[in-house]
Amino acid sequence: MTPTAITTAGPAPAARFTERYLLDPAVNAAPYGYLNALRDHAPVHWSPMHRAWLVTGYEQVMRCLRDPAVSADRVRPLMDAVPQGARDDAGRAFTILSRWMVFNDPPQHRRLRQVFQEQFAARAVARYSAFTERATRAMLTRRAAHGRTGDITADIARPLPALVFARWLGVPQAHAPSFWYWNARVGDLVLGAAQEESEYRTSLRSLVSLEEYLAGLVAERRAEPKDDLISSVLAGGRIGDGVGVGEEEFVGMLTQMAFAGGETTGNLIANTLLALLRRPDQLRAVRDEPELVAAAVEETLRLDGPSKMSIRTAARDTVLDGRTLRAGDRIFLVTAAANRDPARFPDPDAFDVRRTGGTHLGFGFGAHFCIGAALARLVACAVVGVLVRDYPDLSLDGTRHTWQLSLLNRSLTALPVRY
């Protein structure tokens, strides 16, 4: 088969470059200097170390996100990583994963996504704005007294998105501990944190438990609708055999929604506050002009967002910047590098809440643009806005920060502050 040609102009390769492992703790903690060097060396680079193509240039990542030859179907590599001793638990779990939108290509992806499109629109999630601000203030009143020290990740960045999302999805508060435990273990599987056989077994069983719980919740909402996402989608008449999306497909997609609902938004909140607290001039600008809160969140998504990359597979032979990507090759779309590409963003390593122009890839692009972006933005802006306005003495408590070891996520382990 003749490869599909994708051509872009890229910078000349750097004279010296030494590849490093992306899960090296030093690279994980401070990845951007290395990612900049990798992009300058070659925006499309075959890595024997990772057995994958590392795509780091903005234009090159965009080309991949638009190209049907670059597939999001990557359930098989996840399954191949499961240790042999845990395979008995894998069949049903990976059937569930195969129903996730993020693991499907068009037209299947489009069919699944359309079921949720209306509920995830900005105008639909805007009605949660007042509730989110009230919940933020109530949670901070209990956990963040003025003058005391605390941890923003534990005090607000993680629990608040979980609270909002559970309410939006329709999970009763009494069920929240089990619900979020299962989600965390599913995250271990999908994000590559599971390493030992016992960890894989726990993650696989947790995904099955999550599906069983959500299937029960769907049945309850069919019998007694409420004001939540599940009831709203069911009322649209698109769920059921021969209607549009089957019931099992719908429940499978809900497991994806459940997994994605809290993690990304919590990391976005913490990373935005870290960026502002490290830069007094930017924090002062946001306090002087509260409308800049949204701009601060967007600039964080570009400069130090909650997602570092997404993984794809070449569905067929494809040529990108003169390099032939063979069918079956893994492709790492390193948006954390693309979002700092100087060919797209002036002064790309600076955090500037007044930045204009240039579309960041913090939520992806095109068919796989994050469907939950509007809700994530709403919750992040609400929390950052309340902290900036109501806590004028908010400051970092220490200068050293640690990051969870992850190929995909950019997640602080803690953010110590003085309120």
Backbone hydrogen bonds in HBPLUS format (Angstrom, degrees):
<---DONOR---> <-ACCEPTOR-->    atom                        ^
c    i                          cat <-CA-CA->   ^        H-A-AA   ^      H-
h    n   atom  resd res      DA  || num        DHA   H-A  angle D-A-AA Bond
n    s   type  num  typ     dist DA aas  dist angle  dist       angle   num
A0319-VAL N   A0004-THR O   2.89 MM 315  5.95 177.2  1.89 151.2 152.1     1
A0006-ILE N   A0319-VAL O   2.68 MM 313  5.59 134.4  1.89 141.8 156.9     2
A0321-ASP N   A0006-ILE O   3.13 MM 315  6.54 149.4  2.23 153.1 162.3     3
A0024-ASP N   A0021-TYR O   2.99 MM   3  5.30 161.1  2.03 114.4 116.5     4
A0027-VAL N   A0024-ASP O   2.93 MM   3  5.27 116.4  2.35 109.8 125.6     5
A0028-ASN N   A0024-ASP O   2.83 MM   4  6.02 166.0  1.85 164.7 169.5     6
A0029-ALA N   A0025-PRO O   2.97 MM   4  6.06 151.3  2.06 141.2 147.9     7
A0030-ALA N   A0026-ALA O   3.14 MM   4  6.28 157.3  2.20 143.1 148.6     8
A0035-LEU N   A0031-PRO O   2.91 MM   4  6.07 162.7  1.94 156.1 162.0     9
A0036-ASN N   A0032-TYR O   2.87 MM   4  5.91 155.4  1.93 145.4 151.4    10
A0037-ALA N   A0033-GLY O   3.12 MM   4  6.34 156.3  2.18 141.7 147.9    11
A0038-LEU N   A0034-TYR O   2.85 MM   4  6.13 155.2  1.91 152.7 160.1    12
A0039-ARG N   A0035-LEU O   2.92 MM   4  6.11 161.2  1.96 147.4 152.1    13
A0040-ASP N   A0036-ASN O   2.90 MM   4  6.12 158.9  1.94 148.6 154.8    14
A0041-HIS N   A0037-ALA O   2.85 MM   4  6.00 145.9  1.97 142.7 152.4    15
A0042-ALA N   A0038-LEU O   2.98 MM   4  6.19 171.5  1.98 155.9 156.9    16
A0056-THR N   A0043-PRO O   2.88 MM  13  4.86 153.5  1.95 132.7 141.6    17
A0045-HIS N   A0054-LEU O   3.07 MM   9  5.18 162.0  2.11 135.2 141.0    18
A0054-LEU N   A0045-HIS O   2.75 MM   9  5.18 170.6  1.76 155.7 157.2    19
A0047-SER N   A0052-ALA O   2.88 MM   5  5.50 165.6  1.90 154.9 159.8    20
A0051-ARG N   A0047-SER O   2.73 MM   4  5.62 121.0  2.08 141.3 159.2    21
A0052-ALA N   A0047-SER O   3.26 MM   5  5.50 151.9  2.35 139.8 145.9    22
A0053-TRP N   A0330-ARG O   2.93 MM 277  6.26 165.4  1.95 143.6 145.6    23
A0332-PHE N   A0053-TRP O   2.70 MM 279  5.95 176.4  1.70 177.4 177.2    24
A0055-VAL N   A0332-PHE O   2.93 MM 277  6.03 174.6  1.93 165.0 166.8    25
A0334-VAL N   A0055-VAL O   2.90 MM 279  5.85 152.0  1.98 155.7 164.9    26
A0061-VAL N   A0057-GLY O   2.89 MM   4  6.06 160.4  1.93 156.0 160.8    27
A0062-MET N   A0058-TYR O   2.95 MM   4  6.19 165.0  1.97 154.8 159.3    28
A0063-ARG N   A0059-GLU O   2.94 MM   4  6.16 152.0  2.01 143.7 151.3    29
A0064-CYS N   A0060-GLN O   3.08 MM   4  6.37 155.4  2.15 144.8 150.9    30
A0065-LEU N   A0061-VAL O   2.91 MM   4  6.22 157.9  1.96 154.1 160.4    31
A0066-ARG N   A0062-MET O   3.10 MM   4  6.31 133.3  2.33 141.9 153.2    32
A0066-ARG N   A0063-ARG O   3.24 MM   3  5.25 135.5  2.45  94.3 106.2    33
A0067-ASP N   A0063-ARG O   3.07 MM   4  6.08 126.1  2.37 140.0 153.9    34
A0067-ASP N   A0064-CYS O   3.19 MM   3  5.07 139.5  2.36  96.5 107.7    35
A0070-VAL N   A0067-ASP O   3.01 MM   3  5.65 166.6  2.03 120.5 124.9    36
A0315-ALA N   A0069-ALA O   2.71 MM 246  5.08 162.4  1.74 153.6 157.1    37
A0071-SER N   A0313-THR O   2.67 MM 242  5.08 155.9  1.72 169.8 162.4    38
A0313-THR N   A0071-SER O   2.87 MM 242  5.08 152.1  1.95 143.5 151.8    39
A0078-LEU N   A0075-VAL O   3.08 MM   3  5.23 118.1  2.48 101.3 116.6    40
A0079-MET N   A0075-VAL O   2.97 MM   4  6.29 156.6  2.03 155.0 162.3    41
A0080-ASP N   A0076-ARG O   2.85 MM   4  6.08 154.5  1.91 155.4 163.0    42
A0081-ALA N   A0078-LEU O   3.22 MM   3  5.38 138.6  2.40  97.6 108.6    43
A0082-VAL N   A0079-MET O   3.09 MM   3  5.47 158.8  2.14 111.4 117.8    44
A0086-ALA N   A0083-PRO O   2.96 MM   3  5.56 156.5  2.02 118.2 125.5    45
A0087-ARG N   A0084-GLN O   3.17 MM   3  5.32 167.4  2.19 111.1 114.7    46
A0089-ASP N   A0086-ALA O   3.16 MM   3  5.89 150.9  2.25 118.2 124.8    47
A0090-ALA N   A0087-ARG O   2.98 MM   3  4.90 156.8  2.04 104.3 111.8    48
A0094-PHE N   A0090-ALA O   2.90 MM   4  5.99 163.8  1.92 164.2 166.6    49
A0095-THR N   A0091-GLY O   3.11 MM   4  6.33 137.9  2.30 141.5 153.1    50
A0096-ILE N   A0092-ARG O   3.10 MM   4  6.44 149.5  2.19 147.1 154.5    51
A0097-LEU N   A0093-ALA O   3.06 MM   4  6.46 157.6  2.11 144.8 150.7    52
A0098-SER N   A0094-PHE O   3.01 MM   4  6.06 144.1  2.14 134.3 143.2    53
A0099-ARG N   A0096-ILE O   2.99 MM   3  5.51 158.5  2.03 114.1 121.1    54
A0100-TRP N   A0097-LEU O   2.98 MM   3  5.35 164.6  2.01 114.2 119.3    55
A0103-PHE N   A0100-TRP O   3.10 MM   3  5.53 156.5  2.16 111.6 118.8    56
A0104-ASN N   A0101-MET O   2.99 MM   3  5.26 158.8  2.04 121.6 120.4    57
A0109-HIS N   A0105-ASP O   2.89 MM   4  5.06 162.7  1.92 116.4 120.4    58
A0111-ARG N   A0107-PRO O   3.05 MM   4  6.35 159.6  2.09 154.4 159.6    59
A0112-LEU N   A0108-GLN O   3.06 MM   4  6.35 161.0  2.10 155.7 160.0    60
A0113-ARG N   A0109-HIS O   2.89 MM   4  6.01 164.5  1.91 154.0 159.0    61
A0114-GLN N   A0110-ARG O   3.04 MM   4  6.06 157.2  2.09 150.2 154.3    62
A0115-VAL N   A0112-LEU O   3.37 MM   3  5.90 146.9  2.49 108.9 116.5    63
A0116-PHE N   A0113-ARG O   2.96 MM   3  5.69 143.1  2.10 121.1 129.2    64
A0120-PHE N   A0116-PHE O   3.13 MM   4  6.27 142.9  2.27 159.8 171.0    65
A0121-ALA N   A0118-GLU O   3.38 MM   3  5.37 158.5  2.43 100.3 106.6    66
A0124-ALA N   A0121-ALA O   2.93 MM   3  5.28 130.2  2.18 106.4 120.2    67
A0125-VAL N   A0121-ALA O   3.11 MM   4  6.49 156.5  2.17 158.5 165.3    68
A0126-ALA N   A0122-ALA O   3.01 MM   4  5.97 133.9  2.22 144.4 155.8    69
A0128-TYR N   A0125-VAL O   2.95 MM   3  5.70 166.9  1.97 124.2 128.3    70
A0129-SER N   A0126-ALA O   3.03 MM   3  5.41 164.1  2.05 117.9 120.2    71
A0132-THR N   A0128-TYR O   2.91 MM   4  5.99 157.2  1.96 148.6 155.2    72
A0133-GLU N   A0129-SER O   3.05 MM   4  6.35 160.4  2.09 154.9 159.2    73
A0134-ARG N   A0130-ALA O   3.00 MM   4  6.21 164.7  2.02 152.6 157.1    74
A0135-ALA N   A0131-PHE O   2.86 MM   4  6.01 164.4  1.88 152.2 157.0    75
A0136-THR N   A0132-THR O   2.88 MM   4  6.00 150.0  1.97 143.2 151.9    76
A0137-ARG N   A0133-GLU O   3.02 MM   4  6.25 167.3  2.04 152.8 154.9    77
A0138-ALA N   A0134-ARG O   2.92 MM   4  6.12 161.3  1.96 151.5 157.3    78
A0139-MET N   A0135-ALA O   2.92 MM   4  5.99 159.2  1.97 145.2 150.8    79
A0140-LEU N   A0136-THR O   2.93 MM   4  6.10 160.0  1.97 150.9 156.6    80
A0141-THR N   A0137-ARG O   2.87 MM   4  5.97 149.3  1.96 144.1 152.6    81
A0142-ARG N   A0138-ALA O   3.32 MM   4  6.57 149.2  2.43 140.7 146.9    82
A0143-ARG N   A0139-MET O   3.10 MM   4  6.24 142.3  2.25 140.3 151.0    83
A0144-ALA N   A0140-LEU O   2.67 MM   4  4.87 153.2  1.74 145.1 145.7    84
A0148-ARG N   A0145-ALA O   3.12 MM   3  5.78 167.4  2.14 137.8 140.8    85
A0419-TYR N   A0148-ARG O   2.84 MM 271  5.63 161.4  1.87 173.1 167.4    86
A0150-GLY N   A0417-VAL O   2.91 MM 267  5.50 152.5  1.98 152.7 155.8    87
A0417-VAL N   A0150-GLY O   2.86 MM 267  5.50 159.4  1.90 145.8 150.2    88
A0155-ASP N   A0151-ASP O   2.73 MM   4  5.75 161.6  1.76 164.4 170.9    89
A0152-ILE N   A0415-LEU O   2.99 MM 263  5.35 155.7  2.05 145.6 137.8    90
A0156-ILE N   A0152-ILE O   3.02 MM   4  5.59 160.6  2.06 137.9 141.7    91
A0157-ALA N   A0152-ILE O   2.86 MM   5  5.96 173.0  1.86 157.6 158.1    92
A0158-ARG N   A0153-THR O   2.95 MM   5  5.61 148.9  2.05 150.6 150.3    93
A0160-LEU N   A0156-ILE O   3.06 MM   4  5.39 155.7  2.13 135.1 142.2    94
A0163-LEU N   A0159-PRO O   2.92 MM   4  6.12 153.0  1.99 148.3 155.3    95
A0164-VAL N   A0160-LEU O   2.99 MM   4  6.26 168.1  2.00 162.4 164.2    96
A0165-PHE N   A0161-PRO O   2.83 MM   4  5.89 166.7  1.85 150.9 155.3    97
A0166-ALA N   A0162-ALA O   2.94 MM   4  5.96 160.5  1.98 144.6 150.3    98
A0167-ARG N   A0163-LEU O   3.09 MM   4  6.26 159.6  2.13 145.9 151.5    99
A0168-TRP N   A0164-VAL O   2.91 MM   4  6.13 158.7  1.95 149.7 156.1   100
A0169-LEU N   A0165-PHE O   2.79 MM   4  5.96 158.8  1.83 154.3 159.5   101
A0170-GLY N   A0166-ALA O   2.83 MM   4  5.85 148.3  1.93 142.5 151.7   102
A0171-VAL N   A0166-ALA O   2.86 MM   5  5.00 148.4  1.96 146.3 148.7   103
A0229-LEU N   A0168-TRP O   2.80 MM  61  5.95 161.6  1.84 162.6 168.8   104
A0175-HIS N   A0172-PRO O   2.94 MM   3  5.51 148.3  2.04 115.6 124.7   105
A0176-ALA N   A0173-GLN O   3.14 MM   3  5.19 158.2  2.19 105.1 111.9   106
A0179-PHE N   A0175-HIS O   3.09 MM   4  6.15 169.0  2.10 160.1 162.8   107
A0180-TRP N   A0176-ALA O   2.90 MM   4  6.00 168.2  1.92 164.5 164.2   108
A0181-TYR N   A0177-PRO O   3.04 MM   4  6.11 144.8  2.17 140.4 150.4   109
A0182-TRP N   A0178-SER O   2.97 MM   4  6.19 170.3  1.98 158.7 159.8   110
A0183-ASN N   A0179-PHE O   3.15 MM   4  6.37 156.5  2.20 140.6 147.5   111
A0184-ALA N   A0180-TRP O   3.00 MM   4  6.10 157.3  2.05 141.4 146.5   112
A0185-ARG N   A0181-TYR O   3.10 MM   4  6.42 158.0  2.15 153.1 158.5   113
A0186-VAL N   A0182-TRP O   2.92 MM   4  6.19 152.1  2.00 151.1 159.4   114
A0187-GLY N   A0183-ASN O   2.92 MM   4  6.18 151.7  2.00 147.1 155.2   115
A0188-ASP N   A0184-ALA O   3.10 MM   4  6.49 141.5  2.25 138.9 148.8   116
A0189-LEU N   A0185-ARG O   3.34 MM   4  6.72 146.1  2.46 140.3 147.6   117
A0189-LEU N   A0186-VAL O   3.06 MM   3  5.21 122.9  2.40  98.7 112.7   118
A0190-VAL N   A0186-VAL O   2.97 MM   4  6.29 169.8  1.98 163.2 163.2   119
A0191-LEU N   A0187-GLY O   2.85 MM   4  5.58 161.7  1.88 149.0 154.3   120
A0193-ALA N   A0188-ASP O   2.81 MM   5  4.49 119.7  2.18 129.1 142.3   121
A0194-ALA N   A0188-ASP O   2.92 MM   6  5.04 157.7  1.97 127.9 122.7   122
A0192-GLY N   A0189-LEU O   3.43 MM   3  5.41 158.6  2.48  98.5 104.5   123
A0199-GLU N   A0196-GLU O   3.01 MM   3  5.18 120.6  2.38  99.4 114.5   124
A0200-TYR N   A0196-GLU O   3.03 MM   4  6.44 155.8  2.09 155.4 162.2   125
A0201-ARG N   A0197-GLU O   2.99 MM   4  6.29 161.5  2.02 151.2 156.1   126
A0202-THR N   A0198-SER O   3.01 MM   4  6.22 159.5  2.05 145.2 150.4   127
A0203-SER N   A0199-GLU O   2.97 MM   4  6.18 161.0  2.00 148.9 154.0   128
A0204-LEU N   A0200-TYR O   2.86 MM   4  6.04 169.4  1.87 159.7 162.1   129
A0205-ARG N   A0201-ARG O   2.99 MM   4  6.10 164.5  2.01 149.7 154.1   130
A0206-SER N   A0202-THR O   2.93 MM   4  6.00 145.4  2.05 140.6 150.8   131
A0207-LEU N   A0203-SER O   3.03 MM   4  6.31 150.1  2.12 148.8 155.5   132
A0208-VAL N   A0204-LEU O   3.24 MM   4  6.57 156.2  2.30 143.6 149.4   133
A0209-SER N   A0205-ARG O   2.87 MM   4  6.13 156.7  1.93 146.9 153.9   134
A0210-LEU N   A0206-SER O   2.81 MM   4  6.00 154.7  1.87 147.5 154.4   135
A0211-GLU N   A0207-LEU O   2.99 MM   4  6.23 157.0  2.04 145.8 151.6   136
A0212-GLU N   A0208-VAL O   2.95 MM   4  6.21 162.1  1.98 151.1 155.9   137
A0213-TYR N   A0209-SER O   2.94 MM   4  6.15 157.8  1.99 148.3 154.3   138
A0214-LEU N   A0210-LEU O   2.98 MM   4  6.19 168.0  1.99 152.3 155.3   139
A0215-ALA N   A0211-GLU O   2.84 MM   4  6.01 151.7  1.92 151.0 159.1   140
A0216-GLY N   A0212-GLU O   3.14 MM   4  6.34 152.7  2.22 141.9 148.3   141
A0217-LEU N   A0213-TYR O   2.97 MM   4  6.34 147.8  2.08 144.2 154.1   142
A0218-VAL N   A0214-LEU O   2.88 MM   4  6.12 154.6  1.95 148.6 154.5   143
A0219-ALA N   A0215-ALA O   3.07 MM   4  6.33 157.5  2.13 143.6 149.5   144
A0220-GLU N   A0216-GLY O   2.98 MM   4  6.27 153.2  2.05 144.8 152.2   145
A0221-ARG N   A0217-LEU O   2.96 MM   4  6.24 155.4  2.02 148.6 154.9   146
A0222-ARG N   A0218-VAL O   2.93 MM   4  6.20 143.0  2.07 147.9 157.9   147
A0223-ALA N   A0219-ALA O   3.22 MM   4  6.47 151.8  2.30 142.5 149.2   148
A0224-GLU N   A0220-GLU O   2.76 MM   4  5.96 150.0  1.85 147.2 157.2   149
A0232-SER N   A0228-ASP O   3.04 MM   4  6.20 157.9  2.09 150.9 157.8   150
A0233-VAL N   A0229-LEU O   2.94 MM   4  6.20 164.5  1.96 162.0 164.7   151
A0234-LEU N   A0230-ILE O   2.98 MM   4  6.17 168.1  2.00 154.7 158.3   152
A0235-ALA N   A0231-SER O   2.92 MM   4  6.07 149.6  2.01 144.2 152.6   153
A0236-GLY N   A0233-VAL O   3.01 MM   3  5.22 141.1  2.16 102.4 113.9   154
A0237-GLY N   A0234-LEU O   3.14 MM   3  5.71 165.7  2.16 114.7 119.2   155
A0245-VAL N   A0238-ARG O   3.08 MM   7  6.27 152.6  2.16 163.2 171.8   156
A0240-GLY N   A0245-VAL O   2.79 MM   5  6.01 163.9  1.81 146.9 152.3   157
A0243-VAL N   A0240-GLY O   3.07 MM   3  5.37 162.0  2.11 133.5 132.1   158
A0250-PHE N   A0246-GLY O   2.91 MM   4  6.19 157.8  1.96 153.0 159.7   159
A0251-VAL N   A0247-GLU O   2.96 MM   4  6.25 163.2  1.99 153.6 157.1   160
A0252-GLY N   A0248-GLU O   2.93 MM   4  6.09 157.0  1.99 144.6 151.5   161
A0253-MET N   A0249-GLU O   2.89 MM   4  6.20 153.3  1.96 150.0 157.0   162
A0254-LEU N   A0250-PHE O   2.95 MM   4  6.27 146.7  2.07 144.8 154.5   163
A0255-THR N   A0251-VAL O   3.13 MM   4  6.53 140.1  2.30 144.8 154.5   164
A0255-THR N   A0252-GLY O   3.20 MM   3  5.30 128.9  2.48  94.8 107.4   165
A0256-GLN N   A0253-MET O   3.01 MM   3  5.11 122.0  2.36  96.8 111.5   166
A0257-MET N   A0253-MET O   3.01 MM   4  6.42 157.9  2.06 150.5 156.4   167
A0258-ALA N   A0254-LEU O   2.83 MM   4  6.02 159.0  1.87 149.1 154.8   168
A0259-PHE N   A0255-THR O   3.01 MM   4  6.16 159.2  2.06 142.6 147.7   169
A0260-ALA N   A0256-GLN O   2.93 MM   4  6.12 164.7  1.95 156.7 160.5   170
A0261-GLY N   A0257-MET O   2.97 MM   4  5.77 127.3  2.25 142.8 154.5   171
A0266-GLY N   A0262-GLY O   2.99 MM   4  6.02 162.3  2.02 156.5 161.9   172
A0267-ASN N   A0263-GLU O   3.10 MM   4  6.33 160.9  2.13 153.0 157.7   173
A0268-LEU N   A0264-THR O   2.95 MM   4  6.18 151.8  2.03 146.8 155.3   174
A0269-ILE N   A0265-THR O   2.98 MM   4  6.25 156.5  2.04 152.2 157.2   175
A0270-ALA N   A0266-GLY O   3.14 MM   4  6.39 171.5  2.15 152.0 153.5   176
A0271-ASN N   A0267-ASN O   2.90 MM   4  5.97 165.8  1.92 151.4 155.9   177
A0272-THR N   A0268-LEU O   3.00 MM   4  6.03 152.4  2.07 142.9 150.1   178
A0273-LEU N   A0269-ILE O   3.08 MM   4  6.32 164.6  2.10 153.5 157.3   179
A0274-LEU N   A0270-ALA O   2.95 MM   4  6.15 157.2  2.01 149.3 156.0   180
A0275-ALA N   A0271-ASN O   3.00 MM   4  6.13 159.3  2.05 142.1 147.7   181
A0276-LEU N   A0272-THR O   3.01 MM   4  6.29 158.6  2.06 150.5 155.8   182
A0277-LEU N   A0273-LEU O   2.86 MM   4  5.95 167.1  1.88 152.8 156.8   183
A0278-ARG N   A0274-LEU O   3.05 MM   4  6.08 137.7  2.24 144.0 153.3   184
A0279-ARG N   A0276-LEU O   3.01 MM   3  5.17 150.6  2.10 104.2 113.5   185
A0282-GLN N   A0279-ARG O   2.98 MM   3  5.48 123.7  2.30 113.7 127.1   186
A0283-LEU N   A0279-ARG O   3.04 MM   4  6.33 160.5  2.08 156.9 163.1   187
A0284-ARG N   A0280-PRO O   2.85 MM   4  5.95 157.4  1.90 145.9 152.1   188
A0285-ALA N   A0281-ASP O   3.08 MM   4  6.27 151.4  2.17 137.7 145.0   189
A0286-VAL N   A0282-GLN O   3.10 MM   4  6.38 154.3  2.16 145.7 151.7   190
A0287-ARG N   A0283-LEU O   2.95 MM   4  6.24 152.7  2.02 148.5 156.5   191
A0288-ASP N   A0284-ARG O   2.88 MM   4  6.06 153.5  1.95 149.2 156.6   192
A0289-GLU N   A0285-ALA O   2.94 MM   4  6.03 145.1  2.06 141.0 150.4   193
A0292-LEU N   A0289-GLU O   2.83 MM   3  5.80 170.3  1.84 135.8 138.8   194
A0293-VAL N   A0290-PRO O   3.06 MM   3  5.70 168.9  2.07 120.8 122.6   195
A0296-ALA N   A0292-LEU O   2.88 MM   4  6.20 148.2  1.98 151.2 160.0   196
A0296-ALA N   A0293-VAL O   3.09 MM   3  5.09 118.9  2.48  94.5 109.6   197
A0297-VAL N   A0293-VAL O   3.06 MM   4  6.42 154.3  2.13 151.9 158.4   198
A0298-GLU N   A0294-ALA O   3.01 MM   4  6.31 157.8  2.06 147.3 153.3   199
A0299-GLU N   A0295-ALA O   2.87 MM   4  6.06 156.4  1.92 147.0 153.6   200
A0300-THR N   A0296-ALA O   2.99 MM   4  6.18 146.7  2.10 142.3 151.0   201
A0301-LEU N   A0297-VAL O   3.01 MM   4  6.32 155.5  2.07 146.6 153.1   202
A0302-ARG N   A0298-GLU O   3.11 MM   4  6.45 141.7  2.26 141.7 151.7   203
A0303-LEU N   A0299-GLU O   2.84 MM   4  5.99 175.2  1.84 153.9 155.2   204
A0304-ASP N   A0300-THR O   2.83 MM   4  5.19 153.9  1.89 137.1 146.0   205
A0410-ARG N   A0306-PRO O   2.95 MM 104  4.70 152.1  2.03 121.0 120.7   206
A0308-LYS N   A0408-LEU O   2.66 MM 100  5.22 177.2  1.66 160.3 161.2   207
A0336-ALA N   A0308-LYS O   3.02 MM  28  4.75 160.9  2.05 142.7 136.5   208
A0310-SER N   A0333-LEU O   3.10 MM  23  5.31 147.9  2.21 131.3 140.0   209
A0333-LEU N   A0310-SER O   2.85 MM  23  5.31 162.1  1.88 175.3 172.2   210
A0312-ARG N   A0331-ILE O   2.80 MM  19  4.97 164.2  1.83 153.2 158.1   211
A0331-ILE N   A0312-ARG O   2.85 MM  19  4.97 157.9  1.90 138.5 135.1   212
A0314-ALA N   A0329-ASP O   2.90 MM  15  5.36 159.3  1.94 153.0 160.1   213
A0328-GLY N   A0314-ALA O   2.71 MM  14  5.18 172.1  1.71 148.1 149.7   214
A0318-THR N   A0325-LEU O   2.84 MM   7  5.12 157.1  1.89 146.9 154.7   215
A0325-LEU N   A0318-THR O   2.65 MM   7  5.12 166.4  1.67 174.5 170.4   216
A0320-LEU N   A0323-ARG O   2.87 MM   3  5.25 161.4  1.90 152.1 153.0   217
A0323-ARG N   A0320-LEU O   2.98 MM   3  5.25 164.9  2.00 114.9 119.3   218
A0329-ASP N   A0326-ARG O   2.91 MM   3  5.56 163.8  1.93 145.3 146.9   219
A0335-THR N   A0333-LEU O   3.00 MM   2  5.88 122.7  2.34 111.7  95.7   220
A0337-ALA N   A0334-VAL O   3.06 MM   3  5.60 143.1  2.20 111.5 120.7   221
A0338-ALA N   A0334-VAL O   3.10 MM   4  6.45 163.1  2.13 148.1 153.4   222
A0339-ASN N   A0335-THR O   2.85 MM   4  5.82 155.5  1.91 149.8 153.6   223
A0340-ARG N   A0337-ALA O   3.02 MM   3  5.38 160.1  2.06 111.5 117.7   224
A0341-ASP N   A0338-ALA O   3.17 MM   3  5.12 156.9  2.23 112.4 110.7   225
A0344-ARG N   A0341-ASP O   2.91 MM   3  5.56 161.8  1.95 120.0 126.2   226
A0345-PHE N   A0341-ASP O   2.96 MM   4  6.12 161.7  1.99 155.0 161.0   227
A0350-ALA N   A0347-ASP O   3.17 MM   3  5.84 167.4  2.19 124.8 127.6   228
A0355-ARG N   A0352-ASP O   3.10 MM   3  5.36 156.7  2.16 117.6 117.1   229
A0364-GLY N   A0361-LEU O   2.97 MM   3  4.71 164.6  1.99 105.5 108.3   230
A0370-CYS N   A0363-PHE O   2.83 MM   7  5.24 168.8  1.84 159.0 162.7   231
A0369-PHE N   A0366-GLY O   3.02 MM   3  5.32 161.6  2.06 119.3 118.3   232
A0373-ALA N   A0370-CYS O   3.22 MM   3  5.41 160.0  2.26 115.7 115.1   233
A0376-ALA N   A0372-GLY O   2.98 MM   4  6.18 164.2  2.00 160.1 165.2   234
A0377-ARG N   A0373-ALA O   2.89 MM   4  6.05 162.5  1.92 154.3 158.7   235
A0378-LEU N   A0374-ALA O   3.01 MM   4  6.15 159.9  2.05 142.9 148.8   236
A0379-VAL N   A0375-LEU O   3.02 MM   4  6.22 170.2  2.03 154.9 156.3   237
A0380-ALA N   A0376-ALA O   2.94 MM   4  6.02 167.4  1.95 151.0 155.2   238
A0381-CYS N   A0377-ARG O   2.87 MM   4  5.89 166.8  1.89 152.4 156.5   239
A0382-ALA N   A0378-LEU O   3.02 MM   4  6.14 154.4  2.09 143.8 151.2   240
A0383-VAL N   A0379-VAL O   3.05 MM   4  6.28 168.0  2.06 157.0 158.6   241
A0384-VAL N   A0380-ALA O   2.95 MM   4  6.04 171.7  1.96 156.8 159.1   242
A0385-GLY N   A0381-CYS O   2.84 MM   4  5.66 154.0  1.91 139.1 147.6   243
A0386-VAL N   A0382-ALA O   3.04 MM   4  6.19 161.1  2.08 147.3 151.5   244
A0387-LEU N   A0383-VAL O   3.08 MM   4  6.29 170.2  2.09 154.6 157.3   245
A0388-VAL N   A0384-VAL O   2.92 MM   4  6.04 161.8  1.96 151.9 157.3   246
A0389-ARG N   A0385-GLY O   2.97 MM   4  6.04 160.4  2.01 148.5 153.9   247
A0390-ASP N   A0386-VAL O   2.80 MM   4  5.62 166.2  1.82 152.9 157.8   248
A0391-TYR N   A0387-LEU O   3.15 MM   4  5.36 137.6  2.34 130.5 135.9   249
A0394-LEU N   A0391-TYR O   3.11 MM   3  5.42 165.5  2.13 118.0 119.4   250
A0395-SER N   A0418-ARG O   3.08 MM  23  5.39 148.7  2.18 143.4 152.5   251
A0418-ARG N   A0395-SER O   2.83 MM  23  5.39 157.5  1.88 153.4 158.8   252
A0397-ASP N   A0416-PRO O   3.01 MM  19  5.19 170.3  2.02 121.9 118.9   253
A0413-THR N   A0402-THR O   3.00 MM  11  5.83 168.4  2.01 140.8 141.3   254
A0404-GLN N   A0411-SER O   2.78 MM   7  5.58 164.9  1.81 173.5 175.8   255
